[in-house]
Amino acid sequence: MPYGIVYLAKGNCMSALPNRSGNRLDFRVSTEHKRLIERAAVAEGQTVSSFAIASLLQAAEAALQRASVRTLSARDSRAFLKMLDSDAEPNAALRAAAKHYKARRGR
């Protein structure tokens, strides 16, 4: 039976509940990895499926978070804030980029 994960605040997994979506992921692991996963699932009080889904979802969310967040150096951060505070008008390249963006978005 497929499982869904119940999340608590800050993305902590609580438990797996039945999920009738029917979607599957199939993959093979070494015997050593399987035993490790089984031991971890028991330690967490979950089935192997519930543990695997919870772990994969946490890893997926972390990967997407890392991919969507940009960290600036102190120097770059100051330069960025300075540009935001500036009263400068958009140059021709920025206006062209905005026009292209709006055209692609259908605006």
Rosetta blueprint (number, residue, H / E / L):
1 M L
2 P L
3 Y E
4 G E
5 I E
6 V E
7 Y E
8 L L
9 A H
10 K H
11 G H
12 N L
13 C E
14 M E
15 S E
16 A E
17 L E
18 P E
19 N L
20 R L
21 S L
22 G L
23 N L
24 R L
25 L L
26 D L
27 F L
28 R L
29 V L
30 S L
31 T H
32 E H
33 H H
34 K H
35 R H
36 L H
37 I H
38 E H
39 R H
40 A H
41 A H
42 V H
43 A H
44 E H
45 G L
46 Q L
47 T L
48 V H
49 S H
50 S H
51 F H
52 A H
53 I H
54 A H
55 S H
56 L H
57 L H
58 Q H
59 A H
60 A H
61 E H
62 A H
63 A H
64 L H
65 Q H
66 R H
67 A H
68 S H
69 V L
70 R L
71 T L
72 L L
73 S L
74 A H
75 R H
76 D H
77 S H
78 R H
79 A H
80 F H
81 L H
82 K H
83 M H
84 L H
85 D H
86 S L
87 D L
88 A L
89 E L
90 P L
91 N L
92 A H
93 A H
94 L H
95 R H
96 A H
97 A H
98 A H
99 K H
100 H H
101 Y H
102 K H
103 A H
104 R H
105 R H
106 G L
107 R L
